[in-house]
Amino acid sequence: MRIRWRRLLAKSWMLSWCYYRFHGLHLAGRPSDEVWYLAYGANMHDSAFRERRGMRPLEWRPGCVKGYRLRFNLEGRPIGKAAPANICADPEAEIWGVLYKITRRDLLHLDSTEGVPGRRYRPIWLEAKDIGGNALTIVTYIAQGKETDGKPSLRYITLLREGARAHGLPEHWLRYLESVQHAK
């Protein structure tokens, strides 16, 4: 039932506007407006973003947000053996990912596949720079995570590593992802 509800929401701009408002979020713009979305987790991999989520970005490029750090502090499945990616504020850090240009209607669809609005992720608008140094306003997801980090599953961290490599993220970020230990 929940999946049907989310699919219906993603198709109706007005229904989504009311639903977001109910959850304290503002749905701005028109469905055809273009926005930049930063994927820092599994959505960097085409099998997750394009295939599983059915997204068709208008364009993409590597990008970074300063003042945030990558964390693995969410509870995944199986519980205790997998920790999905999250971000948290850290003035000394930066996070790299894939910037995808999508429409606001596509963002609604992406929100529905990520459980937004809901108890887990929520959208956050930030300033980013693409690999060429161009400033962009982007949307990404953030969640209230646990105090301590867990370890991602091997399958999950492999999606991050392969997605980052395929989209040309910088070598230092690839080395960082390689250093992340996975759950046994």
N, C-alpha and C positions, 0 to 999 in steps of 0.2 A: 504494500500500500504506500509506504514512504517513497519508494522509487517512482511510482506512478505520479504521486503528488509533485515530486521534484521535476519530473519531465514536463508536467503540465505548467509548472511555474516558469521553466526555462523557455516555454513557447509563448507565454503571455506577458507582455511588457507591463500592462496595467496590474495584473494579478501579482506579478513579481514586485512591482512598486509598493503595493499594499503590504505584502508579506515582509519585505525588507523593512518598511516603516514600522511594522509591528515589532520587529526585532531590534529597533533602534538604529538601523542603517539607512543611509540615504542613497537612493538609486538615481543618479544624475544623468543628464544627457538624453540622447536619442539612441534607439537600437543600432542605427547605422554608424554612429560615431566610432572612431578608431581610438584604441588605447594600447599602451604597451604593458605587457604582463611579464614579470620576472619569474622564471622557473629555476629553482635552486635544488630541487629534489628529483624525484623520479620523472617529473614532467620534462626534464631536460632530454630524456630518451624518447626517440620517435615512437617506439612501441607503446609507451605510456601516453604520450601527448596526442599523437596523431591517430594511432590505431585504437587503443582502449578508450580514450576520451573522445575520439572523433573530431579533434580540432583541426582546422585548416588555416594556419596563420597566413597573413598577407605577406609578411616578411619576418626574418629573424636575424639576430646577431648576438655575439657575446656581450655581456655587460656586467657592471659591478655597482654595488651600493656600499658606500662607506658608512661606518657607524653601527654596523650590525655584524653578528657572528653566527656561523652555522652551528646548530646544536642537534643532538639526537636525544631529545628529552621528552618525547611523546611515547605513549604506550601503543605498541603495535600488536600484530598477530603473528605468531602465537605470543600471548602475554608473557613478558619476561625474556623473550628470545628475539625480539625485533623492536627497533626504535626508529620510526620515521623522522625525516628531517624537519627542522623548525629553525626559526631565527630568533635572536634576542638582541636588544640594544647593547652595544659595546663601542664606546667612542674610539677605541684603539684598533678596531677590526674592520674588515671589509668582507663582503660575500660576493662571489662570482656566480653567474648563472647564464641562462639563455633568455634573451629578451625577445618576446614574440609580439608582433603587432596583430591584434585581433579586433573585432567589433565588440561593442558593448553587449550585443545579443549573444555573441560567442562567449563573452565573459560570464553572462548569466548561465549558459550551459556549463562552463567550466566550474562556476560556483556550485551548481547542482551536483556535479560529480565529486566535489570536494566536501560536500556537506555544509555549504555556506548559504545563508546564515544558519548557524547551529551552535552546538556546544564545543566543537573542536576549533577549526580555523576561522579566522575572520580576515577580511581584506584590510590592507594597510597601503596607503599611498605614500610613496617616497620619491626622492630625487636619486637618479642613477646616471651613470655615464656608460655609453657604449664603448666598444673596444677602440673606436676612433677618437674618444674624448668628448663626443657630443652629449650634452645634457638632455635628459628625458625625464618626464614625470611618469612613474610606473606604478602598477598595482601588483602586490604579491600577497601571500598569506602568512599569518603569524598566529600562534596559539599559545595559550597559557600552559606551559609545560611543567614537568617536575623539576625540582631543584637540582637533581643530579642527572647526568646523561647516561643513557644506556648504550647499547651497541646495535647498529643496524644489522639486518640479516645479510648474508652473503649475496643473495639475489638482489636485494635492494641497493646495497652499496655498489654492486656491479652495474646496475642501471645508471647510477650517478656518474660513475667513472666512464662508462662507454658513451653516455650522452654528452658529457663534458668534452671528451676527446673528439667525438663526431662533429661538435659544433665549434671547435677551435678555441676553447677556453685556454687561458695562459698556462704555460708550463708550471709555474709555481702553484697554481690551483690544482692542476692534475696531480702533482706530487703530494699536495695536502690530502686530496681524496684517496690516493694510494696508501697514505699513512693511517687512515681510519681503520681501526680493527673491527672485524665483524663478529657477531655472536656465534657461538659454537653450537 
